[in-house]
Amino acid sequence: MKDSIIIVSGGMDSITLLHDKKDEIALGVSFDYGSNHNRQEIPFAQLHCERLGIKHVTIPLDFMGRHFKSSLLEGADAIPEGHYAEDNMKSTVVPFRNGIMLAIAVGMAESYGLTKVLIANHAGDHTIYPDCRPAFIAAIDRAAQAGTFADVRVEAPYTHLTKGEIAAVGKRLKLDYAETWSCYKGGERHCGKCGTCIERKEALAFAGIADTTDYEE
């Protein structure tokens, strides 16, 4: 029985979770919040949902681009280069982004008669993104249950996996990661130098997957 909604960006992690849990998912939702790379990511989210016969909707959150402070919302030149372990990557945090998206998804789940919201945060997110950490997921799960008649749950099955381990799941599922987007700069091709590009390369290498991404470098 399909009882879940998934927040699906079009990146490696959410696309893997989409395919991994496809038999449970009734609805995929993407959020257009004005980031540099929404225009590349969201079409991949729609592509994979359509391929799996899962309804897909995109929710505009343009107010975030106008009122929130983040290099992710300020254009390609604002995105720092380097590994996520470096302090400068904290500039890419969009304040409480997952909290906002999950709150909307929980409301949509109850409206659609669904009881679970899936999100694909992972262990590599924890250092930089507060709203990806296990404590946050546990807290918003409790809030979702308390705030809905249907006791909607928030589930993040990849919370304790690395991105490489998620890619290994995708390898088992025979996913083509060329049909996903990672680069935060949002150009026509992956830059190959920003934190998400570096993380993508490392994850594919860890899983033993040939990297067919079109990089600028």
Disulfide bonds with the S-S distance in Angstrom:
none
